[in-house]
Amino acid sequence: MLFDTHAHYDDEKFDADRGELLAKMRAAGVGLIVDPASDIASAKKAQAIAREYDFVLFAAGVHPHEAAGAAEAYLEELRALAADPKCVAVGEIGLDYHYDFSPRDVQRRVYGEQLRLARELDKPVIVHEREAVADNLDILKAHPGVRGVIHCYSGSWETAKILLDMGFYLGFTGVVTFKNARRVLEVVEKMPLERMVIETDSPYMAPVPHRGERNSSLFVHLVAEKIAEIRGMSAGDVARVTWENGKRLFDLS
């Protein structure tokens, strides 16, 4: 079975056919999915989806894009959401200096607050980092004891080694199938397999040959197959190992 550790089924792009699509997952070999939130409203929507489908889990967090809009009591709302047994992480949280939809100082503050909350709750974090490598490392180092995954990893092997030494997992999407993904492929080739998870980031980042289409967990097998090609192993073995890694990452029995 395949574990898609990051797919946004709360996204409005799935509103027209969400149920029909999720009904296909088991037959396609997808046994578990985590739906990470971008803000409180999306966390509540992801929570509702997770309660409806036994194979869907969710994470509650405020994405850096939404950091500036976080209400004064947002941490208490996240704490309440995290009490749900189907909430497996604090996320998606982090830094995004590419779009800068929220001021960078606000992103850093909200990120740090959520890292402290995750440590308090003893939950892993799902980290989004784009063009903010140095600040991300500095903030993570300032919060020892926090564990989790760097979602959609696209950085260098040198940065990957630092994150792996800190105990983080690395998540890989359909980017591994892109022609210009040389840095990502190097990391996939060199990193310990036991710290790797696979994801789609649906509805975004569809792998080749579906690039440009709406992504879904039905395509996560293409990520596993590409990793298998790079590592010189079977796709079934990649699926098995990343399944166990995902369960360990999110503390699933």
Beta strands, then each sheet from edge to edge (+ up, - down):
strand 1: 2-4
strand 2: 30-36
strand 3: 56-60
strand 4: 87-96
strand 5: 125-130
strand 6: 148-150
strand 7: 169-172
strand 8: 196-198
sheet 1: 1+ 2+ 3+ 4+ 5+ 6+ 7+ 8+
end
